[in-house]
Amino acid sequence: MTQKKTLAVVGGGPAGLMAAEVLSAAGAQVHVYDAMPSVGRKFLLAGRGGLNLTHSEPFDVFATRFGARQAQVRPMLAAFGPRQVQDWAHGLGIETFVGSSGRVFPKDMKAAPLLRAWLHRLRAAGVQFHMRHRWLGWEDDSAPPTALRFATPQGEQHASPDAVVLALGGASWSRLGSDGAWWPWLQARQVQMAPLQPANCGFDVGWSAHFADRFAGHPFKSVALSFTDRQGRSFARKGEFVATATGIEGSLVYAASALLRDEINAAGGEGATCHIDLLPDRTEAQVLAAVNHPRGARSLSSHLKSRLGLDGIKSGLLHEQLTREEMHQPKRLAGAIKALPLRVRAARPVDEAISTAGGVRFDALDANLMVAALPGVFCAGEMLDWEAPTGGYLLTLSMASGVAAAHAALRWRNASRMNTFA
């Protein structure tokens, strides 16, 4: 009788659960290990404001959202991309729709029903879940790559599956289990890794006490943000973001965060200067004409509100960034309204970020996502060295990499005895 294959998945996020689904569908005996009391915690929290599954834009455009890692991730997305994510959700009985921005959501906008249906299907397929099992790496350097150690409430436990998919997440939102605790175990095995950094993150500006007290939590609506780094890479987009007690965050800032973060790192702590267009639907000539319009006895603030609709946090930012003298120089004021320099000093800590950049380098993996130094160990999800903007890209590639790693693990297990894996 042929012995049933036993495969382990360490990490119960979207990448790990997708790997478990592929493995179980192939007839393997699958064990999922996770440090938390339940799986999918970051997935559930991310879906509280409306679960963004993927994006409906053409595939060739979708693939470009992964920047410098496009070449490495494109084959995974070609096998399991935006269309397959939607089909997968439909297969769980979850209807989807395309929003006005092109993003794809479950019809009820919720993550919990989808996760419940997913776990029900996995359990019905025989997947076994081991919760409160924190991976501790290997016993020592001589232990086989697939001999795993776990800390559990019952003490240390061991597992020796035929192959392992590590899908341990990045280092953001540690309270949900994505804490980067896997880093020292892989580092000890000489696996090449890029430092973990915040992605899709906010930034510190260093507001005055007056501005922070008055405007923290207020949104900048209908503005544009532009930035060009020292390498000539540029960003320019219209959208919204929010002032925080220390700086800025929100969708428009997240979209520019990779360039801003890298520029801050390259500048050695000098920060990075972006520009805010407070009135992107008006030309500078139109703004200058409105500023120059006679205002009579009205204050400058009343004049700007009347002629340009500038008040609240937009007016507050002008006063924050310009001197009193500059505020009363029409050409300088009009130029600032259209391109107000804003220096961001530092990215917020990685634990506050939506996602993580860095992780296991693709150079440390073979073409099948297997760690070259650890035969039988495959990596998937956010622990790999890639990043993407929000908009369904993060979730789609996490799932796609889980699918790819699982198929490769099956091939490796089937071919390992004959030494034919490729």
VOGU-3710 file (C-alpha; in Angstrom, 3 decimals, decimal comma):
1> mtqkktlavv> 0,000/0,000/0,000  1,305/3,456/-0,917  1,840/5,606/2,152  -0,174/8,823/2,130  2,022/11,905/1,849  2,218/14,082/4,983  2,855/17,756/4,363  2,994/20,633/6,816  1,985/24,261/6,384  3,324/26,650/9,000
11> gggpaglmaa> 1,190/29,784/9,087  -2,574/30,106/8,842  -2,966/33,243/6,750  -4,214/33,373/3,138  -0,959/31,987/1,687  -0,868/29,081/4,127  -4,551/28,236/3,794  -4,310/28,302/0,013  -1,292/25,981/0,177  -3,267/23,641/2,434
21> evlsaagaqv> -6,146/23,625/-0,035  -3,923/22,670/-2,964  -2,108/19,993/-0,959  -5,298/18,387/0,379  -6,925/18,431/-3,061  -3,968/16,351/-4,272  -4,660/13,718/-1,630  -1,971/14,664/0,852  -2,412/14,481/4,605  -2,089/18,151/5,554
31> hvydampsvg> -1,275/19,647/8,945  -1,539/23,421/9,435  0,339/24,949/12,368  -0,240/28,468/13,659  0,893/30,372/16,758  -2,474/32,052/17,317  -5,686/30,562/18,791  -7,370/30,793/15,363  -6,298/31,233/11,756  -6,823/34,179/9,417
41> rkfllagrgg> -6,738/36,913/12,054  -5,050/39,554/9,896  -7,325/38,553/7,017  -10,386/39,184/9,192  -9,176/42,552/10,469  -8,211/43,707/6,993  -11,762/42,934/5,885  -13,520/45,016/8,516  -13,711/48,012/6,218  -14,662/45,886/3,214
51> lnlthsepfd> -12,574/42,924/2,089  -10,682/43,846/-1,081  -10,018/40,485/-2,737  -8,276/41,545/-5,923  -8,409/44,060/-8,778  -10,176/43,865/-12,122  -7,611/45,745/-14,239  -5,968/43,931/-17,191  -3,416/41,328/-16,172  -0,460/43,089/-17,805
61> vfatrfgarq> -1,237/46,210/-15,765  -1,889/44,183/-12,606  1,523/42,509/-12,844  3,330/45,861/-12,946  2,113/46,708/-9,416  4,855/44,509/-7,971  7,655/46,775/-9,111  11,138/45,304/-9,024  9,780/41,817/-8,270  7,529/41,662/-11,328
71> aqvrpmlaaf> 9,719/39,103/-13,104  9,693/36,746/-10,120  5,986/36,961/-9,301  4,486/37,129/-12,785  4,528/33,319/-13,341  2,691/32,790/-10,029  0,064/35,360/-10,953  -0,319/33,863/-14,423  -1,221/30,549/-12,787  -3,427/32,000/-10,055
81> gprqvqdwah> -4,285/35,641/-10,616  -7,216/38,031/-10,246  -9,623/35,923/-12,315  -8,795/32,767/-10,369  -9,266/34,584/-7,038  -12,787/35,548/-8,069  -13,554/32,023/-9,297  -12,242/30,627/-6,014  -14,519/32,910/-4,002  -17,486/31,949/-6,163
91> glgietfvgs> -16,671/28,308/-5,517  -17,116/28,997/-1,802  -20,543/30,467/-2,470  -19,344/34,074/-2,129  -20,632/36,491/-4,752  -18,325/39,341/-5,755  -18,677/42,716/-7,433  -16,331/45,259/-9,013  -16,310/48,668/-7,350  -15,975/51,992/-9,128
101> sgrvfpkdmk> -12,201/51,923/-8,545  -11,876/48,518/-10,218  -11,351/46,732/-6,923  -13,144/43,433/-6,366  -15,107/42,819/-3,144  -17,406/40,148/-1,720  -21,000/41,240/-2,260  -21,574/41,639/1,489  -18,133/43,305/1,893  -17,270/40,971/4,786
111> aapllrawlh> -14,328/38,631/5,376  -15,861/36,397/8,061  -18,386/34,492/5,863  -15,678/33,747/3,310  -13,230/32,520/5,947  -15,896/30,316/7,582  -16,762/28,716/4,244  -13,076/28,236/3,458  -12,271/26,555/6,771  -15,343/24,338/6,479
121> rlraagvqfh> -14,127/23,120/3,086  -10,584/22,562/4,339  -11,731/20,564/7,365  -14,075/18,533/5,205  -11,071/17,703/3,013  -9,233/16,357/6,047  -6,900/19,273/6,799  -5,868/19,175/10,463  -5,294/22,432/12,328  -2,856/22,760/15,221
131> mrhrwlgwed> -3,392/26,080/16,970  -1,139/27,745/19,521  1,825/26,058/17,866  4,627/28,622/17,534  7,372/27,484/15,196  10,810/27,363/16,848  12,849/26,321/13,854  14,989/23,189/14,117  16,657/21,380/16,986  20,162/22,164/15,743
141> dsapptalrf> 22,108/22,706/12,535  22,303/18,972/11,902  18,529/18,427/12,053  16,817/17,669/8,709  15,171/20,723/7,108  11,720/19,186/7,540  12,159/18,321/11,237  10,189/21,058/12,968  9,948/22,289/16,566  6,931/24,033/18,060
151> atpqgeqhas> 6,225/25,713/21,381  2,727/24,786/22,571  0,730/25,123/25,809  1,542/21,434/26,406  5,265/22,004/25,990  7,606/21,611/23,051  6,387/19,327/20,270  7,996/18,031/17,092  6,826/17,147/13,586  8,634/15,526/10,658
161> pdavvlalgg> 6,521/15,898/7,502  7,680/14,945/4,036  7,745/18,606/2,953  7,006/21,985/4,530  5,437/25,209/3,264  6,411/28,167/5,434  3,829/30,949/5,159  4,599/32,959/8,271  3,725/36,469/7,124  5,756/39,628/7,545
171> aswsrlgsdg> 6,236/41,722/10,656  3,257/44,074/10,647  0,319/43,694/13,023  2,205/41,454/15,441  -0,790/41,228/17,764  -2,450/39,156/15,045  0,500/36,779/14,753  2,473/38,375/11,916  5,527/39,301/13,978  8,593/38,232/11,977
181> awwpwlqarq> 9,627/35,821/14,743  10,749/33,356/12,073  13,688/35,572/11,076  16,349/34,126/13,473  15,522/30,517/12,607  16,131/31,074/8,898  19,088/33,337/9,546  20,702/30,564/11,596  20,445/28,314/8,526  22,264/30,930/6,388
191> vqmaplqpan> 19,170/31,779/4,318  19,607/35,083/2,447  17,092/37,673/3,609  16,378/41,365/3,016  15,666/43,447/6,142  11,987/43,697/7,070  10,636/47,209/6,515  7,238/48,906/6,693  5,217/48,974/3,472  1,921/50,751/2,837
201> cgfdvgwsah> 2,762/52,834/5,872  2,389/56,280/7,360  5,150/58,811/8,002  6,215/61,212/10,708  6,283/64,898/9,796  6,729/66,663/13,116  3,714/68,947/13,242  3,558/71,913/15,559  1,554/71,282/18,734  -1,152/73,638/17,439
211> fadrfaghpf> -1,591/71,790/14,144  -1,513/68,338/15,764  -4,053/69,306/18,442  -6,435/70,876/15,948  -6,168/68,629/12,899  -5,036/65,118/13,932  -7,563/62,698/12,458  -8,819/65,179/9,826  -8,726/64,096/6,173  -7,159/65,867/3,213
221> ksvalsftdr> -9,737/65,290/0,490  -9,354/65,868/-3,246  -5,647/66,587/-3,151  -2,714/65,302/-5,185  0,660/64,072/-3,962  3,794/64,053/-6,089  7,346/62,924/-5,423  10,513/62,201/-7,396  13,406/60,362/-5,786  17,124/60,740/-6,421
231> qgrsfarkge> 17,009/57,949/-9,003  14,409/59,777/-11,045  11,544/57,483/-10,087  8,377/59,526/-9,701  4,899/59,324/-8,240  1,953/61,621/-8,905  -1,625/60,822/-8,014  -4,831/62,396/-6,821  -6,611/61,013/-3,774  -7,015/61,376/-0,026
241> fvatatgieg> -4,975/60,977/3,129  -5,244/61,809/6,810  -3,243/63,892/9,259  -2,162/62,007/12,374  -0,761/63,329/15,636  2,751/62,842/14,258  2,387/62,982/10,474  0,361/61,530/7,609  -1,206/58,231/6,587  -3,980/56,942/4,325
251> slvyaasall> -4,449/55,547/0,838  -2,627/58,254/-1,113  0,341/58,154/1,270  0,427/54,355/1,199  0,598/54,407/-2,580  3,736/56,571/-2,434  5,206/54,914/0,649  7,758/52,634/-1,052  9,440/55,539/-2,851  9,313/57,789/0,219
261> rdeinaagge> 10,682/55,075/2,518  13,526/54,196/0,166  14,435/57,867/-0,268  14,547/58,387/3,500  16,837/55,361/3,809  19,068/56,630/1,000  19,202/60,131/2,478  20,590/58,843/5,740  17,975/60,370/7,986  17,492/63,653/6,129
271> gatchidllp> 13,921/62,761/5,230  12,157/63,102/1,883  10,204/66,043/0,480  6,974/65,429/-1,399  4,601/68,069/-2,742  0,904/68,452/-2,031  -1,448/70,046/-4,556  -4,335/71,332/-2,446  -6,451/72,172/-5,521  -5,590/69,668/-8,256
281> drteaqvlaa> -8,624/70,603/-10,355  -7,455/74,193/-10,786  -4,437/75,530/-12,654  -1,836/77,683/-10,951  -2,963/80,608/-13,135  -6,529/80,208/-11,892  -5,337/79,997/-8,295  -3,126/83,078/-8,689  -6,021/85,036/-10,202  -8,237/84,103/-7,261
291> vnhprgarsl> -5,551/85,027/-4,724  -4,996/88,373/-6,452  -8,697/89,191/-6,581  -9,438/92,232/-4,395  -10,594/91,093/-0,956  -11,561/94,374/0,589  -11,929/94,183/4,351  -12,024/90,385/4,427  -9,243/88,455/6,127  -6,955/86,360/3,980
301> sshlksrlgl> -8,484/83,178/5,415  -11,999/84,352/4,525  -10,797/85,354/1,070  -9,239/81,954/0,370  -12,365/80,205/1,575  -14,636/82,387/-0,544  -12,609/82,357/-3,756  -11,018/78,893/-3,621  -12,918/76,887/-1,021  -9,738/76,583/1,042
311> dgiksgllhe> -10,455/76,221/4,719  -10,094/73,722/7,538  -7,078/71,436/7,352  -5,978/72,706/3,927  -5,802/76,257/5,224  -4,173/74,944/8,395  -1,440/73,227/6,378  -0,651/76,425/4,511  -0,241/78,289/7,785  1,831/75,384/9,128
321> qltreemhqp> 4,279/75,390/6,222  4,467/79,072/5,208  5,590/82,109/7,147  3,243/85,023/7,685  5,162/87,004/5,091  4,899/84,192/2,527  1,160/83,920/3,110  0,832/87,534/1,970  2,913/87,143/-1,186  0,318/86,216/-3,859
331> krlagaikal> 2,686/84,408/-6,220  4,353/82,465/-3,400  0,974/81,573/-1,892  -0,506/80,424/-5,223  2,584/78,294/-5,899  2,302/76,715/-2,459  -1,379/75,922/-2,924  -0,466/74,024/-6,091  2,779/72,421/-4,841  3,281/72,743/-1,108
341> plrvraarpv> 6,553/71,103/0,010  6,066/68,646/2,856  9,077/66,895/4,378  8,440/63,462/5,865  11,084/62,515/8,404  10,658/58,790/8,981  8,359/55,886/8,180  6,192/54,724/11,040  7,295/51,461/12,733  6,822/48,239/10,786
351> deaistaggv> 4,317/46,900/13,320  1,951/49,755/12,400  2,255/49,191/8,654  -0,382/47,470/6,559  2,259/45,163/5,092  5,956/44,387/5,066  8,753/44,791/2,552  11,789/42,531/2,666  12,013/38,918/3,765  13,404/35,776/2,166
361> rfdaldanlm> 15,222/36,832/-0,982  14,291/35,163/-4,249  18,023/34,512/-4,705  17,765/32,157/-1,720  15,056/30,127/-3,488  15,032/27,947/-6,541  12,500/28,454/-9,318  9,981/26,409/-7,319  10,090/28,590/-4,157  12,145/25,956/-2,353
371> vaalpgvfca> 14,866/27,282/-0,056  18,078/26,202/-1,775  19,797/25,548/1,558  16,809/23,626/2,962  15,582/20,859/0,628  11,902/20,189/1,138  11,177/23,626/2,654  9,158/26,052/0,528  8,234/29,684/1,280  5,100/31,618/0,393
381> gemldweapt> 3,251/34,825/1,160  4,442/38,015/2,750  7,584/36,469/4,230  9,036/36,587/0,718  10,935/39,688/-0,430  8,238/41,529/-2,376  5,785/44,334/-1,741  2,739/45,749/-3,447  0,241/48,560/-2,951  -3,138/47,999/-1,382
391> ggylltlsma> -5,992/47,325/-3,769  -6,177/43,532/-3,710  -2,595/43,055/-4,890  -1,268/41,897/-1,517  -3,951/39,270/-1,027  -3,832/38,007/-4,609  -0,086/37,391/-4,626  -0,136/35,882/-1,133  -2,660/33,330/-2,353  -0,874/32,820/-5,683
401> sgvaaahaal> 2,426/32,115/-3,930  0,671/29,634/-1,637  -0,644/27,809/-4,684  2,793/27,810/-6,332  4,615/26,600/-3,217  2,093/23,817/-2,651  2,342/22,489/-6,204  6,139/22,592/-5,953  6,071/20,759/-2,601  3,955/18,023/-4,143
411> rwrnasrmnt> 6,331/17,668/-7,083  9,327/17,573/-4,776  7,776/14,919/-2,545  6,839/12,769/-5,534  10,245/13,132/-7,211  12,623/13,274/-4,263  13,187/9,537/-4,063  14,120/9,472/-7,735  16,101/12,720/-7,567  14,186/14,135/-10,532
421> fa> 12,775/17,344/-9,066  13,034/20,371/-11,377
//
